[in-house]
Amino acid sequence: MPRHFKKGVKREHRFLKGLEKPLEEMARISGVKKVIPGRIYASDSRGFEIRVSRETKTGLKLIAKSDGSVQEVFLVVDKADRERVRGEIEKMAREWKRS
């Protein structure tokens, strides 16, 4: 795996507070090849939330929100595994939101 990846998550740049553990959990889902955190934007969001935004050419795009910021997260997933991975992430996201 390239040098910026650790536990399946790209760590070349920063990620939102509280997002590291959920990203590592996503990387362990069967079918997820890479987890790549994207840009961070300012927001008026409160609390912590992760949701699947849409499908991309290479996998799935997620939106993570944490107190005042929003970050894109990209998952590299084979086409055949996308629906199953989406379902698993949505289930996990309900647990992360409660925590």
C-alpha positions in Angstrom: 0.0 0.0 0.0 1.3 3.5 -0.8 3.2 5.3 2.0 0.3 7.7 3.0 -2.1 4.8 3.8 -2.4 3.3 7.2 -5.1 0.8 8.2 -6.7 1.3 4.7 -7.1 5.1 5.2 -5.2 7.8 3.3 -3.5 10.0 5.9 -1.8 12.6 3.7 -4.1 15.3 4.9 -6.3 16.0 8.0 -9.7 14.8 8.8 -12.5 16.0 11.0 -12.5 15.5 14.8 -13.9 12.1 15.6 -13.7 10.8 12.0 -10.5 8.7 12.3 -12.1 5.6 14.0 -15.2 5.5 11.7 -12.8 5.7 8.6 -10.8 2.8 9.9 -14.0 0.8 10.5 -15.1 1.5 6.9 -11.7 0.3 5.6 -12.3 -3.1 7.2 -15.6 -3.6 5.3 -15.2 -6.4 2.8 -15.1 -4.9 -0.7 -13.7 -1.5 0.4 -10.3 -1.1 -1.3 -9.4 2.5 -0.2 -10.8 5.2 2.1 -9.7 8.7 0.9 -10.7 11.8 3.0 -11.4 14.8 0.8 -11.8 18.6 1.3 -12.9 20.1 4.5 -15.5 23.0 4.4 -16.8 25.3 7.0 -20.4 24.7 8.0 -23.0 25.5 10.6 -23.5 21.8 11.4 -23.8 20.5 14.9 -23.1 17.1 16.2 -21.5 14.2 14.3 -23.0 12.5 11.2 -21.8 10.4 8.2 -24.0 9.7 5.2 -23.6 8.2 1.8 -24.0 11.0 -0.7 -23.8 9.3 -4.1 -22.1 6.7 -6.3 -19.0 7.7 -8.2 -17.1 6.1 -11.1 -14.8 4.3 -8.6 -17.1 3.8 -5.6 -19.0 5.9 -3.2 -18.9 9.5 -1.9 -19.7 10.2 1.7 -20.3 13.4 3.6 -19.1 13.6 7.2 -20.2 16.4 9.5 -18.7 17.4 12.8 -19.3 20.6 14.8 -18.8 23.4 12.3 -17.2 21.5 9.5 -18.1 19.1 6.6 -15.7 16.7 4.8 -16.0 14.6 1.7 -14.9 11.0 2.0 -14.4 8.8 -1.0 -14.4 5.0 -0.9 -13.0 2.9 -3.7 -15.4 -0.1 -4.1 -16.0 -2.5 -6.9 -19.3 -2.0 -8.7 -20.6 -5.4 -7.6 -20.1 -4.6 -3.9 -21.5 -1.0 -3.7 -25.0 -1.7 -2.6 -23.8 -4.0 0.2 -21.1 -1.6 1.3 -23.7 1.3 1.2 -26.0 -0.7 3.5 -23.2 -1.5 6.0 -22.1 2.1 6.1 -25.7 3.3 6.7 -26.1 0.8 9.5 -22.7 1.9 11.1 -23.6 5.6 10.7 -26.6 5.2 12.9 -24.4 3.8 15.6 -21.8 6.6 15.2 -24.5 9.2 15.4 -25.7 7.8 18.8 -22.2 7.8 20.2 
